[in-house]
Amino acid sequence: MLFEELDIKSEYDSRRNFVYADFFNKILPFCNHYRRFGGIFSGEKFVQCAEGLQEFIKENSGKMELSIIPVFDENDKLAFKEKTIEKVISEKWKLELSEIKDTLKQDHVKALAWMIVNDYLEIKLILPQDENGNPLTQVELKKLDILNEVGIFFNKDEPEDYLSFRGEIDVDDGEVVRITTSRPWIESEKDQINSDYNKFVTFWDDETCKIGNIECKIKPLTEELLEYFKQKAPETKQDIPELKKLPQLRDYQKIAVQNWVDNDHKGIFEMATGTGKTFTAIGCIKKLQENNSKLAVVISAPYTNLVDQWESALKEWYVPSVKLEEGWTKELRHSIRSLNETSDERLTVFICSHAKFATDDFIQELESCNVPVMLIVDEAHHVGAGISITDNDGVVAKYGSRAGLSEKYTFRLGLSATIERHFDSDGTDFLLSYFKGSQQKSQVCILDLKEAIEKKFLCGYNYYPSFVELTTDEFIDYKEKTIEAMKYLTSKVPKVKAKGDFIIMQRSKIVRDAENKMDAFVTIMKSFSKIKHLLVFCSEKQYDKLETILKNSPQTLECDRPVFRRITYDNPKNKRDRIKILRDFANEDYDLILSNRVLDEGMDVPQAKNCIILASTGNPAQFIQRRGRVLRQFDDLYIDGSKKTHADIFDVLVKPKINGLDDLEAKKLEINLIRNQYKKIKEMSELAMNKDQCLKKINEFTCDLPKELLEFDEHGNLGNSYKSLSGND
């Protein structure tokens, strides 16, 4: 196949393309010779040279020649006083390569090592020097602007068919910032190809050269590194691992994508946390690319950490993205204008917060886009809200995230573990209507917890509900607030009703922060043979009491003090430091994490296998997200050699009491709350590994309640006997 048939573009920019996927991985399978020179190379960047080399090595027996500039810093300059340049280079590369933990990258090192040992890869080192003959550091080289790279590809089938590229590769993150190509089928570009070829030969054949006014020595790879690669190299070509492995959708995810397509590219994936909503959504993007040469995609997520996770997930699929952070309006405007003006095939993906995509500025810029636009809303239940929201960058959507659901979006996809909004049927209906497609469906994929566990997407669990009572003072306060709230809740005047809602919110905090929950916490903690891999969901008001218990654990818990960390909305202040805390938790530097709502959604901690829920809003969506934090499969071994076989969920609840409520309307309100709580406990118990034990706890919950109170019809709705009891017609 000629290179001309590969649809090679004139330039590639990492803000719009994932250059390794769109360019290198596309052309290398059709090459048997690849020459590349210039640019600063660390051990990490060296590994990237193996991107796309699967066919190049195994099928084409390709030959690669690299003439590269090693990275030096000020510490290396000091080392040169005691060690040779060759020694410093060898030690740096060996250290950098040995620190690579990623399996795929390790496979790339093995492939390159095999090529070196078998003379399919030859490396020469370019050493730019100052006037005293000392190698220049990375900082010094950047100031001189001499870091552009040049590469030349030779067609395995047509010896006279070759093309070249020039560009700068960012050393810090390994992504191509921008490259331009020269293609032999474009007459005006032929001279540049010849110039690139001659430049390479100059660097390759001589022992010295000049880059601008900078003198450079050219040296072969050191003997020490050659010996290192001999030890790393597989014995035969057949032993070289697979070099590139893109994610693959499971069958149910493929079905979900097709259902979405059949519904006129609209719908909601209501999938249990941990079942791969993100990858399934990316599968929808890839499907759209098949029939849309130019496409814009907006991905909206509620939190900074989720925005970051989307960026990482897209990179796994070699899909480029633009993360809208500081200066986002200018970035958005520039990218949309570029997309509108280009004649090339292009996919542009924007990732931002729910707040940003719902601002007037965002919607206004979006209206100027003249290519099809897809919307993906992560944690879509949030977006039914019509109240003002602010993101971590201080961006305010004054009309709420619902304002972002523009009619401009041709393709629409909502993602949620549960789309139903708690006590907001209007918001739920709005979402279902917005995502409804041609088949009059809104939810095109429903994968509940039961199915997810049965199919081993999530792990099984034990459920341990426990019940505490309000103290006398707490119940008096609770009863007074209930009666007071009912004076306002029955009003048809919105402002008056809102006052009742506020009192109910204050009342809920009495249950949330119930004093007796601390005793239950101590009991649960004492039941652990080893405190490890534990998440504790609590309220802000409970933090100090919990920390006192944990810090004095030899007395309070009769065990050694566990190593723990608190995560709140203002601690740590840098939101991305939370990621480091969770990474340390995964590495068992912390035994447990105390958190309020921060870990409710989007934080992947598959190592967690125990959780204690001391405080919750009563919102079913919140509980679903919290249990999802510990139900994710973890296939690796823990440090002690054990495996995650299941999760343990401890749910501390306040035992309901209606006998002290004489007001009929107050009693009806309380009965509704009891029924919602009972339904959650019952559903969790039915799927639990310790179902029989849970049934005993359910009896404990219901023992003082009228039987007819807990009757449901086949749809889970209010039974007739309950209506009679509560005074409903």
N, C-alpha and C positions, 0 to 999 in steps of 0.2 A: 504493500500500500504506500502510495506517495504521501509525503507530509501535507501536501496541498489538500488532500482528502480529509484531513483531521480537523478542519475548521480552526486553525491556529489564529488567534487574534493578534493585532499589532501591539497591544500592550495589556498588561495585567496589573491590577492594583489591589493590595490586600484589604483595602476598605470595602471593596466590592466583590473580590474573588478570593477563594481559597486557592492560592496560586499553585501549591503542590498538587492539588487534585485536578485543577482545571488546565494546567499546563504540563508540569513535569510528569505526572502520572499518566497523562494522555499520550505523550510523545515517546517516552522511554521504552515502552513495549515494542516499538517499531524500529529501535536502534540497536546497533551492535558496536558502536564506538561513541564515546561521550567525553569531551574535553571541557575542562572548567578551570578558570583561574581568577585570582583576585579575591578580595573580601577577607575579613577577619574570621578565623575559624577557631572555635572552642571545641572541646570534646563533644558537647551537646549538639553543636551545629554540625559537626562531622557526621553524627548519626543520621541527620536529615538527608545526607547524600544517598542513603539507601532507599528513600521514598520512591516508590514506583519501579523498583529494580527487579521485581519478581520475574517477569518474562525476560528482561534484559540479561539477567544472570543465568537463569535455568534453561530458558528456551533459545536465547540468541547467543549465549557464550560471549556476552558483551565485554568490551575492554573500556576501562575508565582511566583518565589521566587527570589528576588534580594538582594544580599549582596554587598554593594557598598561603595566607598570612596568619601565623599563630598569634593568639592573644597574649599580650604581656601587660602587667600593671606595675605600680611603683614597688611592690614587694619583690617582684621578679627582678627589677633593676638592682635591688640590694643583693639578691641571690647571685647575680652575675659576678659579683666580686669574689665569690667563693666557688661557684660552679660554672661549668661551660654552658653556653646557650643550648647545646644539644641535651645536656642533662636536665636543665630547667624545663624544656619542652617535653621531654619524656615523662618527667615526674608529674607535670600538670595534666597531661593527657591521660595518663594511667589513673590518676586520682579522679578526674572528672568522669571517665568511663566506668570506673569501679563503683561510683556513687549512683549510677543510673539504676533505678529500681523497677521501672516500668518494663513489663515482660516484652511488649512489642518492640520497644527501643533496644532492649538487650538482644533480641533477635536480629535487629538491624546491625548491631555491632558484630555479631557472629558472621553475618553475610559479608560485611566489608572486610573482616579479618580473613575469611576464606579467599576473597578476591585478591587481597594483598599477598597472601602466602602462595597462591597459585598464579601470580603474575597477571591477574586480570585487573588489578588496580595498582597504579604507580603514583606515588605522591612526592611532590617536591615542595619545599618550604621557601617562601619568599620572606626575606628578613630586611625590611626598610630600616635604615640606620641614620643616626644624627651625624654631625660633623666629626664626632669623636669615634665613630664606628660602633656605637651602642644601639641595640635594637630599640625602635620606638614603641611606646606603649599605645594601648588602645585609645586613650584620651588624646594623645598627641596626633595619632593618625586621623582621628575624627576631625580635628581642627584643620588638617591638610586636605580633607575631602578627596582622598585617593582610594576609597574603599569599594568602588564599583566593581562588580564581577562580570565576567564574560563566559558564556558557555556555548559550545558548538556540538550539535547532534548530527550523527551520520546514519542514514537510512540503511537498514540491514539488507533490503532487497534492491536498492538502487544506489550504488556507490557515489554517483554524482549528485544525489539528492541530499542536501544538508541545509540546516538553518542555524541561526545563532540568536543569543539574547544578551542583553546588557542590563544591569540594574544594581540596586543596593539592597542588601539583605540586612535587616536589623539584627544585631548580634544579641540584644537583650532578650528577645522573645522568639527569635528564629523564624519570623515571618517575613516574606518578601514584601518590601514596602512598595516598590514599583519596578517593573521590568518592561523593556520594549524588545520586540523581536524583529529579526530581519529574515525575510522569506524569499527563497529563490524564484518563486513564481511571480513575485512583484519586481518588475524590472528595476525600479528606482532603489530597491533595497539590496541588490546583488553586490554592489561595491562595498557596502558595510559588512556583508558576510566575509568577503575576502580580507577586509581590514581586520576583522575580529580574528580570523584564522591566522594571519601574519603576526598579530600581537601575541597570540598564544605561543606560536613557534619561538618568538623572541624570548619569552619567559621560560620556555621549556628547554631549549637547546644550550643556553649560555649559563655561565656560573655567576654572572652579575647582570644587572639590568637597571634601568631607570624608570621610576614612575613619576612623571613630571620632573621636578628637580631633585627628587629623593633617590639616593643611591641604595641599591638593594643587593644583598647576597642571595644566591639560590643554592639550597642544600637539599640532599635527599633525606628521606625519612631516617631517623636514627636507628642504629642497630638495636638499641634497647627496646624501642617501640616495635620493631620488626619481630623481636623475640616475644614480646607481649602478645602480639596478634597471632603468632604461631600457637600460643597456648589457648587463645580464644576461638580459633578457627575450627569448624566442624571438619571431620575427616574427608567427607566427599560432598559433591554438589548436592546430592540427594538428601544429605543431612541438614542442609540449610533450611531453617524454619520458614513458614509463610511470612512474607514481609509486610503485607498490608491486609488488615482484616476489618472491613466495614461492618457496622452493626447490621444485624438481620432481624426483620420483624417476625414475631411468632405468628402462627396461623390466625389466632383470634385478633391480632393487631391488623393483619392483612384484611380480614373480614371487616373490621371497623373502618378501615380506609375506604374499602369498596362501598360500604353502606353510606358513608359520607358523600362519596362521589355520586352514587345513585340518588341521593336526596338533594341534587342540584348543588353539591359542594357546600352544604350547610348542615349544621347539627352540633350536638353536644356529646362528648365522650364522658359518660358518668362511670368512672372506673375507680375501684378501690385504690387507696394510696399504696404505691409500690408496684403497680401492675404495668407501668411503662406508658403513661399518658404522653410524656414528652416525646419519646421515640415514635410513638404512633402518629403524633401530630407532625413530626418531621417527615414521616412516610407520606402524609398528605401533601406536604410541600413538594416532595420528589415527584409525586403523581401529577401535580399541577404543571411541573416543569416539562412533562412530556408533551403538553399541548399549548404551552405558553412560552414563546421564545424570550419574552421580557415579562418579568413578574416582580411586584413589590409585596413584601410580607411584613406585617406589623405584629409583633409578639408582645403582649402586655401581661405583666406579672405584678403581684401586690408588693413584693419586698425586694430589696437590693440583692440578697443572697440568691433569690430565684432568678433574677436577671442574670447574675453571674453563672448560675447553673445552666441556664439556657445557652449562654455563649459557649460553655464547655461542651454541652451536648451537640450543638451544631458543628463544632470543630471535629467531633468524632465522625460525623458524616461528611466532612470536608465541605461544609456549607459556610460561606462567609457571612459575617453579620456586622452591623453597626450598632454599638451599644450607646444609647443616648444618655449622656451624663452632663457634666459641665459644658456649657456652650452648645447644648443639644439643638437649639432652634437653627443655628447656622449650619450645623452638620446635616440636619434633616433637609434644610432648603437646598444645600449643595448637592446632596445625594439624589434627591428627587429631580433636580434640574439635569444632572448628569444622566440619570436613567431616561428621562424624557428625550434627551438629545442624541443619545447613542444609537447607532444602527446595529450594534452587536447584540447577540444574545446575552441576557444579563438577568441574574437573580439578585435582588437587593433586599436584605432582611434587617429590619430595625427591631431592637429589643429595648423596652422601656417600662416604666412603672405605670400602674393604673392611673396615677395622678397625671402623668405627662400626656398620656394618649387621650385624656379627657379634657385637656385645656383648649381654649379657643385658638391659641397659636398652633397647636398640633393639627387640629381639625382644618384650619385655614391652609396650612402647608399641604396637607393630604389632598385637599380639593384640587391642587394644581397638578397632581400626578395623573398623567394621561395613559398609563398602562394599567392592566388589571391588578387589583390589590386584594390580598388575603389578610384576614384578621384571625389571630389565635389569641384567645383570652384564657390565661392560666388562672386557676382558682376562680372560675367564672362566677361563683355564687357571690363574690364580693361586689361584682360590677352591677348588681341590681340596685345598689344603694344610690339614693339621690341627694345625699348630704355631702357637704364639703369634705375633701380629703387632702392630706399633705404627704409628700414622699420624703425620703431621706435627704434629698437635695434641696428641700424647702419649696418645691414646686406645688402650687395649690390649684386643685380643680374645684372651683367654687360651686359648681352645680353637681358635684359628685361624679364618680366613675361612670355612672350610667350615660353621661353626656358623650362618652367616647364611642358609643355604639352607633356609629354613623351609617347612613344608607350608602355611603361611598364604597363600602366593602362589598365586592362581588362575591367573594368566598368567605365563609364564616365558620369558625370552629371554636366551641367552648369546651374547656376541660375542668372537671371537678369530680371529687369523690362523692359529693352530694350537691345537686344544683338547688335543692329547696332551701329557701331563705327562712330562717327561724322567725316566727311571728311577723312575716312580711309576705303575705300571699300576692300582693300587688307586684312586688319586686320579682318574685318567682315567675309570675305570669308574664311579666315584661321580658324576662330572659328567654322563656320558652317561645314566646312569639318572635323575638328577634332572630333566634337561631333556627326557626322552623323552615323546612325546605319544601321542595316540590311534591314530596310524598306525604306532606302534612305531618311530618315527624319532627320532633325537636331532639329527642335522645336517640341517636343512631347506634350507640353502643352502650350497653349496661353490663358491667362486670362487678358483681357485688362481692362482699367479703367471703361468703360461703364458697362461691365458685373459685375465687382466687386462692383460698386455702386448699380446696380439693385438687386444684391443678398445680399446687406447689409453687405458685408465684409468691405467696406469702407463707410464713410459718404458722403452725398451730399455736394455741395459747391456752393457758389456764387463767380463769377469771375469778378474782377474789373480792367480791363486794363486801364491805363491812359498814355497819350502821352505828352512828352516834346520835345522842339526843342533844337538843339545845339546853343550855342551863336555864334555870328559872328566869333570870333577868333577861336572857336572850329571847326566850319565848314570849315574855310580856312585851318586849320591844317589837318583836315580830308580829304579834297579834294586834298591837296598836297601829302599826304601819299598814297592816292588811285592811283593817276597818277604815282607816283614814283614806287609803287609796281608793276604796270602793265608792267614796263620796264623789270622786271625780271621774272614775273610769266609765261610769254609765252615762256620762254627759255626751251629747252630740256636738258640743262646741270643741273644736280641735285644741284650743289653748287650755281649756279646762281639763280635757282628757290627757293632755301632755303632762299636766301636773301630777295626775294619778300615775302615769307611766314612770315619772321620776321617783315617786315614792316607792313604787314596786322595785325599781332598780336599787334604791337604798336598802330595801328589805332583803333583796337577794344577797347583799353583802353580809348580812347577819348569818345566813346559811353558809356562804362561801368561807367565812372566817371563823366558823364555830369553834369555840375554845376546846371542846372535847376531841377535836380532830388531832390535836397534838399527842394525846394519849394513844390514839389509834396509830399514829405514825410510829411511835416508840414500839408498840406491839409488833407492827409489821417489820420494822428494822431488826428487832430481836429474833424474828423467825428466819432471817437469812443466815446460812452457814458462812457465807462470804459476801461482803458488800462490794459489788463490782458491776459495771455495765448498767448503772441505774440512772434513770431520769425521774426527777420529782417535779411534778407540775403543781405550783402553789400560787398564792396571791402575794402581792407586794407586802401586805400587812403581816403575812406569815413568815417572811424571810428571817427577821430577827430571832423569832422563837426557834425556828428550825436551826439556824446557825448556832444558837446557844446549846441546843440538844447535841448537835454534831461535834461541836468543839469540846464538849464535856462528855464525849461518848463513853470513856471508861466507867463513868458513874451512871450516865443516863441509859446507855445502850449495852453496857457490860461488854464492850469490845474495843479494839484499838481505834483510834480516831481515823475515820476515812478521809481521803484527800478529795475535796470537793471544790466546786466553783459555781458562782452565781452568774446567770446571764439575765439582764433586764434590758429595758429599752434605752437606758442611759448608761449602762455598764456592761461591756466596754463601750466607750463613746464612739470609737471607730467601728461601724457596723460589721466590717469585714474581719475584724478581730474575732468575731464570734466563730468564724470558720476555723481559725487557728485553735480556739478552745475545743471545738468539737473534734478536730484532728488529734489534739492531745488526749482527749477523752477516748477516741478510737484506739490510740496507742497505749492506753491504760495508764497515762500519767495522772488522770483523775479517776476516782472511783464512782463519783456521781456528779450530776449537774442539777442545780436548782434553777428552775425557770418558771416564768409566768406564761404569757402568750407568745413569746418570741419563737419557741420551737413548735408552735402549733402546726405550721405549714412549711413545707419545702426544704427543711433541713434534713439531709440524708445522713442518718447515723445507724447503719445496719448492725453495727457492733452492739448497740443497746438491746438488752434482752429482758430488762425489768423496768417497770414504771409504776410510780405511785401517783395517783391523781387525788390531791388534797383539796383542790379548788377548781371549779369550772363554772361557766356561765349558764349551764343548762342547755346551751345550744347544741343540737345533735351534730352539726357540722364540726364543731370544735372537738367533740369527743371522738368522732371518726378520724380526724387528723391526728389526734394525740395517740390513739391506739396504733395508727399507721406508723408512728415513729419507731415502735418496737417490733412490728410484725414483718419488717423487711428481712428477706433471707440474707444470711451472712455465711458464705461458703468456706471462708478461710478458717484457720485454727486461731484460737486465742493464745496468748503468750504461755499459758499453762498447758497447752496442748489439747484443751477441750474444744468442742464444737457447739454451735448454737443449734439446739434441737427444737426449741420452742421458746415462747415468751411468757412472762408472768405479769399480769396486769392487776394492780391493786387499786380498787375504787372506793374511796372513803366518802360516804353519803350521810346526810342527816335524815334520821328516821321521821317519816311524816306523822303529823298529829292534827287531827281535825276535831277532836272532842272539845277542845277549848275554844272553838270558833262557833259562836252562836248566830252571828249575822249570816243569812242565807246566801247573799251575794258573795261574801267573803269565803264561805264554805265552798261555793261553786268554783271560785278561782283556785282555791287550794286543791280541790279534787282534780282539776285539769292538770296542775303541776304534778300531782302524785301519779296520775295515769301516764304522763309523758316519761317520768322517771322509771316507773314500773315497766313500760314498754322497752326502754333501753336495756334495763337489767335482764329482762326476759330474752331479748334478741341476742345479747352477748352471751348469756348462759347456754342457749341452745347450740351455739357453735363451739363452745369451750370444750377442751379435752377433759375437764373435770365437771362435766355437766351435772352428774348426780349430786356432787357437793354443792353446786350452785343452786340446785332446786331447794335444798335445805335453807339456804340463805334467802331465797325468794319467800319461803314460808315465814321466815323471821320478819321480812319486810311487810308482809301482808296480814300478819296474825291479828292485828287490832283493827283492821279495816273491813267495812261491809263487803261481802262477797260480790254483790251486784256492782260495786264501784269499779271492779276490774274486768268487767265483761266487754268484749269487743265483738263486732260483727265480722263477716268474712273479709271485709275490706280494712279492718283495723280501726273502724270508726266507733262512735259512741253507741252503746247498746240501749235498748228501750228502758230497761229497768233502771239504768243509771239516770236517764232523762227524768224519770219519775222522782228518783231520789233527790236530784239537784234542782227540781222545780222547773225544768225545761218542758216546753210544750212539744 
